[in-house]
Amino acid sequence: MAPYTGRGVHGQVVHLLGVRIVGGDVPEGATLDMRALGEELDVSLTVMRESMKVLAGKGLTDARQKRGTFVRERRHWNLLDADIIRWQVESGAGQRLMRDLAEVRAIVEPAAAHRAALHRTEYDLRDLGAALDAMAEAHSRPSADAAEADAAFHRALLSATGNEMLARMDLLLEPGLRERDRVVHSSDQANDPVPSHRAVLDAIRDQDPHRAELTMLDLLAKASHDLDRITNSAPPPGHP
């Protein structure tokens, strides 16, 4: 699901309450006092109701007669929603997200690279090469450019498998991958991602499935190391 793009007061309320909920400041099962929240945030009850509709659509809240509006259990949250992924990281609750993402990638992407080496077309190689070129150009640019280039490479990799279901795994992986890349590439400690991605592309181009799988495993190990190094050295929230 695309990120919520509401602007102005409405968008700010959705963002603020979303961060509070996924970060645990407002616990699962808690009842939300709409009037009190509206007074705290200095917004109308209409804005609060519209904001709750957005949060309910993401599985975070629900409303029942006699109970009112409340926070749903985590198992009901749309954890693939781009906003919920971003709010987890912003609230400092993104460790579990990044761990789960790394595990899913370790299951999917080496196998995808193996298959891509066997089934890639010239069109696939062109897409992978274009993404790699964009990655090289974006290495010294703002994080959004680098994150977009990285997402494009991994999207092209899945497409190169020739398997339509694998190709749509980008819907599962990409929101978390973009947030991970935003964290990594916004740091001045970020290493150049091009060599590890080029090694994967070279193996796919050479139609060497075993090497493609191994180079993808190396890439994922480097990605985990980079994220750990950057997040472990980052100052705590609120630190100048």
Backbone torsions as a table, in degrees:
resi	resn	phi	psi	omega
1	MET	NA	137.0	-178.5
2	ALA	-67.4	153.0	178.6
3	PRO	-61.0	149.0	176.2
4	TYR	-68.0	128.7	-173.5
5	THR	-113.0	17.1	178.9
6	GLY	-59.2	142.2	-178.6
7	ARG	-114.1	171.8	176.4
8	GLY	71.1	-155.6	-174.7
9	VAL	-60.8	-43.7	-178.8
10	HIS	-56.8	-49.3	180.0
11	GLY	-63.9	-36.7	179.4
12	GLN	-65.9	-38.9	179.6
13	VAL	-67.0	-44.4	177.8
14	VAL	-58.0	-46.8	-178.8
15	HIS	-62.6	-48.0	-176.9
16	LEU	-62.4	-47.3	-179.5
17	LEU	-69.2	-36.1	177.3
18	GLY	-61.2	-44.3	178.5
19	VAL	-63.7	-41.5	179.7
20	ARG	-62.1	-42.1	-176.5
21	ILE	-70.3	-53.7	-175.4
22	VAL	-70.5	-23.0	177.2
23	GLY	-82.6	-7.3	176.9
24	GLY	89.7	-0.7	176.7
25	ASP	-64.3	-33.3	171.5
26	VAL	-111.7	106.6	-170.2
27	PRO	-73.6	162.9	175.6
28	GLU	-58.6	136.4	179.6
29	GLY	88.8	-12.2	-177.8
30	ALA	-68.0	140.1	175.4
31	THR	-85.8	136.1	-177.9
32	LEU	-99.8	119.4	177.8
33	ASP	-83.8	102.2	-173.0
34	MET	-61.5	-42.3	-177.8
35	ARG	-68.2	-42.4	-179.7
36	ALA	-64.7	-41.8	178.1
37	LEU	-65.0	-40.6	178.1
38	GLY	-61.0	-39.7	177.8
39	GLU	-68.7	-41.2	179.1
40	GLU	-61.4	-43.0	-175.9
41	LEU	-90.3	-4.1	178.9
42	ASP	59.9	49.2	177.3
43	VAL	-131.7	161.6	-178.1
44	SER	-75.4	163.1	176.7
45	LEU	-64.5	-30.1	177.4
46	THR	-63.7	-44.6	177.6
47	VAL	-62.0	-41.8	179.6
48	MET	-61.7	-44.1	-178.9
49	ARG	-64.3	-42.7	178.8
50	GLU	-65.5	-37.5	178.2
51	SER	-65.0	-40.0	179.5
52	MET	-65.4	-31.5	176.4
53	LYS	-62.5	-40.2	178.8
54	VAL	-65.5	-46.5	-179.3
55	LEU	-65.3	-36.5	176.9
56	ALA	-64.6	-37.5	178.1
57	GLY	-63.9	-22.5	177.8
58	LYS	-94.1	2.4	177.6
59	GLY	83.4	8.1	-175.7
60	LEU	-82.8	-34.4	-175.7
61	THR	-131.7	164.2	174.7
62	ASP	-150.7	167.5	179.7
63	ALA	-135.6	135.6	178.5
64	ARG	-133.8	149.8	175.6
65	GLN	-61.7	141.6	179.9
66	LYS	73.0	-24.0	178.6
67	ARG	-97.9	-34.0	-177.0
68	GLY	87.3	-158.4	-179.0
69	THR	-89.8	134.8	-175.7
70	PHE	-144.5	162.7	178.2
71	VAL	-83.7	128.9	-179.6
72	ARG	-79.5	162.3	176.1
73	GLU	-65.8	150.7	-175.9
74	ARG	-55.0	-32.6	-177.4
75	ARG	-63.5	-15.8	178.5
76	HIS	-93.9	-11.2	-176.9
77	TRP	-69.9	145.9	173.7
78	ASN	-82.8	86.0	-172.8
79	LEU	-71.2	-7.2	174.9
80	LEU	-93.0	-4.6	178.9
81	ASP	-66.2	132.6	-175.6
82	ALA	-62.0	-36.0	178.8
83	ASP	-67.1	-45.2	-179.8
84	ILE	-62.6	-38.2	176.0
85	ILE	-62.2	-46.8	-178.5
86	ARG	-66.4	-40.4	-179.0
87	TRP	-64.7	-34.8	177.4
88	GLN	-61.7	-44.4	-179.5
89	VAL	-67.3	-43.8	-179.1
90	GLU	-62.6	-33.4	-177.0
91	SER	-83.6	-4.0	-177.2
92	GLY	84.9	10.6	-178.4
93	ALA	-108.0	28.5	-174.1
94	GLY	-92.6	0.1	-176.7
95	GLN	-62.2	-45.7	179.6
96	ARG	-63.5	-41.1	178.0
97	LEU	-57.5	-49.3	-177.2
98	MET	-67.3	-35.9	176.7
99	ARG	-64.3	-46.3	-180.0
100	ASP	-63.8	-40.5	178.6
101	LEU	-60.8	-45.5	-179.4
102	ALA	-61.0	-39.8	-179.7
103	GLU	-67.5	-42.0	179.0
104	VAL	-65.6	-42.3	178.4
105	ARG	-62.0	-38.5	-179.5
106	ALA	-65.5	-27.6	177.4
107	ILE	-79.8	-42.1	-169.7
108	VAL	-89.0	-49.3	-165.4
109	GLU	-73.7	-36.5	175.0
110	PRO	-61.9	-41.6	177.5
111	ALA	-65.1	-37.0	178.1
112	ALA	-65.4	-41.3	178.6
113	ALA	-63.9	-41.3	177.4
114	HIS	-58.0	-48.2	-178.3
115	ARG	-69.4	-37.6	-179.8
116	ALA	-61.9	-36.0	178.4
117	ALA	-63.3	-26.7	-179.1
118	LEU	-89.2	-25.4	-169.5
119	HIS	-122.7	0.1	-175.1
120	ARG	-63.5	150.1	175.9
121	THR	-111.5	172.5	176.1
122	GLU	-63.6	-32.4	176.8
123	TYR	-63.5	-42.6	178.4
124	ASP	-62.9	-43.0	179.9
125	LEU	-63.0	-36.8	177.9
126	ARG	-64.3	-42.7	179.2
127	ASP	-65.5	-43.0	179.0
128	LEU	-64.3	-41.8	179.1
129	GLY	-65.3	-40.0	179.1
130	ALA	-64.6	-40.8	178.5
131	ALA	-65.0	-39.1	178.7
132	LEU	-66.2	-40.4	176.7
133	ASP	-61.6	-43.4	179.0
134	ALA	-64.3	-35.3	178.5
135	MET	-64.6	-42.2	179.4
136	ALA	-64.3	-41.4	179.8
137	GLU	-68.2	-32.0	-174.4
138	ALA	-87.1	-5.8	-173.3
139	HIS	-57.6	-34.8	-178.8
140	SER	-104.1	14.9	-177.7
141	ARG	-106.5	178.8	177.7
142	PRO	-56.4	154.1	-172.1
143	SER	-58.7	-32.7	-177.8
144	ALA	-60.2	-38.6	178.8
145	ASP	-65.8	-44.7	-179.4
146	ALA	-65.6	-41.2	-179.7
147	ALA	-65.1	-39.6	178.9
148	GLU	-64.8	-43.7	-179.9
149	ALA	-64.0	-41.7	-180.0
150	ASP	-64.6	-44.3	178.7
151	ALA	-61.6	-39.6	179.9
152	ALA	-63.9	-38.3	179.3
153	PHE	-63.6	-48.2	-176.3
154	HIS	-71.5	-29.9	174.4
155	ARG	-66.4	-42.7	178.4
156	ALA	-66.6	-34.8	177.3
157	LEU	-61.4	-47.4	179.9
158	LEU	-63.5	-39.4	178.8
159	SER	-64.6	-34.2	-177.0
160	ALA	-68.6	-11.9	177.9
161	THR	-68.2	-21.2	-176.6
162	GLY	76.9	5.9	-179.6
163	ASN	-108.1	117.9	-174.1
164	GLU	-64.2	-35.0	179.3
165	MET	-70.3	-40.5	175.9
166	LEU	-64.2	-38.1	-179.1
167	ALA	-61.3	-31.3	-179.6
168	ARG	-86.3	2.0	174.0
169	MET	-65.5	-12.3	176.2
170	ASP	-61.8	-27.4	177.6
171	LEU	-64.4	-30.9	178.2
172	LEU	-81.6	-44.1	-170.6
173	LEU	-86.8	-35.8	-166.9
174	GLU	-65.0	-41.9	179.3
175	PRO	-58.2	-44.6	177.9
176	GLY	-68.7	-38.7	179.2
177	LEU	-63.3	-40.4	178.8
178	ARG	-63.5	-40.3	-179.5
179	GLU	-69.9	-39.4	175.8
180	ARG	-60.8	-44.0	-179.9
181	ASP	-67.3	-35.0	178.5
182	ARG	-61.4	-41.5	178.6
183	VAL	-65.5	-47.9	-174.9
184	VAL	-69.1	-48.4	-172.5
185	HIS	-78.4	-11.0	174.9
186	SER	-84.0	-6.5	179.9
187	SER	-92.5	142.6	176.4
188	ASP	-75.9	-1.8	176.4
189	GLN	-93.1	0.3	-176.7
190	ALA	-64.1	131.4	176.8
191	ASN	-85.4	161.9	179.4
192	ASP	-67.4	118.3	-178.9
193	PRO	-82.9	-7.2	-172.0
194	VAL	-65.2	-47.2	-176.7
195	PRO	-56.8	-43.4	-178.4
196	SER	-67.7	-36.2	177.9
197	HIS	-73.3	-35.7	178.2
198	ARG	-64.3	-36.2	178.9
199	ALA	-62.1	-39.4	177.3
200	VAL	-65.9	-45.9	-179.9
201	LEU	-62.2	-41.9	179.9
202	ASP	-60.8	-40.9	179.8
203	ALA	-67.8	-37.9	177.6
204	ILE	-67.7	-41.7	178.7
205	ARG	-62.2	-38.1	-179.5
206	ASP	-79.1	-0.9	-179.3
207	GLN	56.7	44.5	179.8
208	ASP	-112.1	91.6	-173.6
209	PRO	-64.1	-37.8	-179.4
210	HIS	-64.9	-45.2	179.6
211	ARG	-67.2	-36.6	178.4
212	ALA	-61.2	-42.1	179.4
213	GLU	-65.2	-43.7	-178.7
214	LEU	-66.5	-42.0	-179.8
215	THR	-67.2	-32.6	175.8
216	MET	-68.3	-38.7	175.7
217	LEU	-61.6	-40.4	177.2
218	ASP	-63.6	-42.4	179.7
219	LEU	-60.6	-44.8	-178.5
220	LEU	-66.9	-36.2	176.7
221	ALA	-64.4	-41.4	177.9
222	LYS	-64.8	-40.9	180.0
223	ALA	-61.5	-42.8	178.6
224	SER	-66.2	-40.3	179.3
225	HIS	-64.3	-44.1	-179.7
226	ASP	-62.1	-43.9	-179.1
227	LEU	-65.0	-43.8	179.1
228	ASP	-62.0	-42.8	-177.5
229	ARG	-64.3	-41.8	-176.6
230	ILE	-74.0	-45.0	-177.6
231	THR	-70.8	-32.9	179.5
232	ASN	-72.1	-24.1	-179.6
233	SER	-96.8	-4.9	-178.2
234	ALA	-74.0	143.9	177.0
235	PRO	-68.0	155.2	178.6
236	PRO	-65.0	156.6	178.9
237	PRO	-53.5	136.3	179.3
238	GLY	88.9	-11.2	179.3
239	HIS	-77.2	136.7	-178.1
240	PRO	-67.4	NA	NA
